[in-house]
Amino acid sequence: MSIFTEKVGMTRRQFLKGSGMLAVAVIVTGVFAKIGFDAFAASDEYIDQRIAGLYTLDEQMAIRKSHENPEIIQIYQDFLSPGEQKYLSEKAHHLLHTKYGKDIPAFIEELNQHRDVA
């Protein structure tokens, strides 16, 4: 009986349905890709404008280097290296350097110990 046997291949209706779904998928992907590329180009333009603005602001500053800033020099002389202007003092190194990742819990514990002593 030929009713119960499967036909080999694909019918025209199945082919048209499959190609239509593929075409829709391609169009939707293209639209999203275009939106993504436009957003990427806009972000690049924004970053370039921001860089130019920061350089312009930096050129207009009266004090452009931190080691020439009178307030920073005063902080070092009064607190970080009392009586002298020593940039690599132990206290300056300890307080001004950033900790990352696994070092943070130990650093918090150390700060808490110093707070308890003081």
N, C-alpha and C positions, 0 to 999 in steps of 0.2 A: 504494500500500500504506500503510495507516494505521499499521502497526507502526513505521515509520521516521520518522514525523513527530512533532514535539514538540507536546505539549499546551500551550495558552496558559493562563497563570494558575498557581495554586498548588494542590496537593492538600490535602485536609484534614489528612493526616498531616504534611506539611511545615509547614502553618500551626501545628498544635499543638506541633510540635517547636520551631519558631522562637519562639512565645509562651512556651513553658516556659523556654527558654534566656534570653529577655529577662527573665522574672520572677525567675529565679535571679540574674541579673546585678544587677537592681534591689535585691533583698534583700541580697546581699553588699555592694553599694555602701552601702546604708543602714546596715548593721552597722558597716562601717569608718568611715562618717561619724559615727555615734554615738560610737564609741570616740575618734575624733579630737576631737569637741566636748567630751567628758568630760575628756580629757587637757588640752585648752586651758583649760577652766574650772578644773581642779585647779591648773594652773600659775599662773593669775591669782590664785587664792586664796593660794597659797604666796608669790607676789611681794608681795601685800598684807601678809601676816603678817611677811615679812622686812623690809619697809619700816617697819612699826610697831615691830618689835624694834630696828632700828637707831636710829630716832628716840628710843626709850626709853633705849637705852644712851648715846646722845649727850647726852641731858638729864642723865644721872647723872654724867657726866665732870666732874672738877674743873677741868681745862684744856680748854676747848672750841675755842680758836682757836690755830692754829699760831704766829702771830706773838707770842702771849703766853706760849708755852712756854719756860721758863728754859733747857732743854737746847738748843732751836733757837737761842735768842738767843746762847748760849755758842758754838755751832758757827759762827755768823756772825762773832762777835767774834774767835774764835781762828783760823778757817781761811778762811772764804769772803770776809770783808772785814776783815783783821787790824786790830785796834785800834779799830774802830768797828762800828756796827750798821747797815750799809748793805745793804738787801735787794736792790737792783738792781745789784750789782757785776758786773763782767765774768765773774769766776770763778763766781759763783753762777748767773748766766745760762747759762754754758757747761755746768756740771756738773748742774744741776737740771732743765733743760728736756728734754723727750722728743723723740726723732727718730723719724720715720715713713717707711715706704716707701723711696723712692729715696735718701733722705738717709743711710740706715744704713751702706752700704758706705764712704762717705766719712768718716763718723764713726768707724767701726772703724779705718780707716787712720790717722786723726788720733790716736786713742788709742794705737795701736801706735807712732807716731812719738814721742809723749810718753813712752812707756815706755822706748824706746831711748835717749832723751836723759837720763832720770833714772837 
